[in-house]
Amino acid sequence: MAESQNIEWKESWRDDYLKWICGFANAQGGKIYIGIKDDGRIIGVKNSKKLLEDIPNKIRNTMGIVADVNLHKKEGLEYLEIIVSPSSFPVSYYGEFHYRSGSTKQLLTGIALSDFIMKRAGVHWEDAIVEGITMDDIDDESIKIFKREARRCKRMKPEDLNVSTEELLEKLHLAENGKLKRSAVLLFTNKCEMVQTGSYTKVGHFGVGSDLQYQDLFEGSLINTADKIIDVIYLKYLKAAITYDHDRRIETYPYARDAIREAIYNALVHNCYMFGSPIQIRISDEEMRISNSCILPSGWTLETLLGPHTSEPYNPNIARVFYLAGYIETWGRGVEKIFETCEELGAPKPEYSILGNGVTVRFPALQSAISNIPNVQNEHLDEHLEYTLENRILTAFRNNPQITYADLETMLGASRSSLRRAIQKLTDDGKVLRTGGKRFGKWEVL
């Protein structure tokens, strides 16, 4: 038997250990042994009879719970075992809420305390009704994006999608009696900041150190952000190394697209918006860092997150909508998929870290793809094959044939007039063709 998340050894009893009992009760329960040194050697207690009476009374009087206190004897030495069961309601010690996390005891305060109490009451932060924001504030484009993606992945029946916006939000458990929950506001309106300051995502490209070269803020709905952010990153922030297999052009990006997509969607779904800190995506030539605020499920550690685990979303309503739109799975395989796709690209394994209430995943760049210079033998092709605006437009059309000028402006950081000139040139050169009407047409890369 060794010290662990659920086992603590103490040489002698001190009333301060009542805080540890409080922490065990608020977590997964555990055992405290009195009369055992940190190395596991039994040294015994001298006043076992008195402690057998005092400790249960102190636990009951200070916290209102009952714990089993047992006397054991080994090699002539007596020691105590205190068995603490997990509590179904919040337990406080003189108004303080302690929590066992890993092998440490944490004092819950502020947002962490609010989150803990709400979960014990069976309520999530995202479930609260928001006053002052109505169905009229729902963003039509976000609803269209969701319906389009849900039809594409076939995770909702057509008859469940062919309903009014109010009916749809009721079906998704995002509204009650015509009033929106926080999750609905975050997912489908452009008023996320009215729910909680800092409810947005920012992307920045950095040079050396803190040299911020350019950035974008995604302040709209989560659905709108999810629909656009990956394209923006790959079209505006990253450049591909270009090689040729005979006459076939091959573009290799420094990061596995599916891995980045999974990591960003995980951040959007599991972010603890209560903290008021935006999701941050920091990009440089050497690495990409994706950071978000988090409160891990009870008893989880970094090792739990990185290993096989069940799906326990921090924001279940948001996670369900992302699942129905085909953005995520529900098997808890996100981290595994990220590792697998990076391995397929040949890129280094990403690194996860947890600091305080924040989780960061760092993606080292694939070194062979960092160079922006096309890797071709004919030097006369270098200038022609440079990653120009036209090439980036072609990539955007391949990824989304129905992309709009407004989206292109956001993704490529180019003016409307520059885009029109470039697209006209591509059309004149026979590289692209516009089919269909102005409103419902699409671009075809020839």
Salt bridges, closest charged atoms under 4 A:
GLU8 OE2 - LYS10 NZ 3.29
GLU8 OE1 - ARG100 NH1 2.86
GLU11 OE2 - LYS37 NZ 3.19
ASP15 OD1 - LYS58 NZ 2.72
ASP16 OD1 - LYS19 NZ 3.30
ASP39 OD2 - ARG41 NE 3.83
ASP54 OD2 - LYS50 NZ 2.43
GLU78 OE2 - LYS73 NZ 3.91
GLU81 OE2 - LYS31 NZ 3.76
GLU81 OE1 - HIS72 NE2 2.98
GLU96 OE1 - HIS98 NE2 2.90
ASP115 OD2 - LYS119 NZ 3.68
ASP127 OD2 - HIS124 ND1 3.90
ASP127 OD1 - LYS181 NZ 3.78
GLU131 OE2 - LYS179 NZ 3.53
ASP137 OD1 - LYS191 NZ 2.85
GLU141 OE2 - LYS228 NZ 3.00
GLU149 OE2 - ARG148 NE 2.83
GLU149 OE1 - ARG152 NH2 2.78
ASP160 OD1 - LYS171 NZ 3.55
GLU176 OE2 - LYS181 NZ 3.64
ASP216 OD2 - LYS236 NZ 2.86
ASP227 OD1 - ARG148 NH2 2.59
ASP227 OD2 - LYS228 NZ 3.85
ASP231 OD1 - ARG257 NH2 2.60
ASP245 OD1 - HIS246 NE2 3.91
ASP245 OD2 - ARG248 NH2 3.57
GLU251 OE2 - ARG249 NE 3.11
GLU262 OE1 - LYS337 NZ 3.57
ASP285 OD1 - HIS205 NE2 3.96
GLU287 OE2 - ARG289 NE 2.74
GLU287 OE1 - ARG362 NE 2.45
GLU329 OE2 - ARG155 NH2 3.15
GLU351 OE2 - ARG362 NH1 3.13
ASP407 OD1 - LYS228 NZ 3.64
GLU409 OE1 - ARG416 NH2 3.11
ASP429 OD2 - LYS425 NZ 3.10
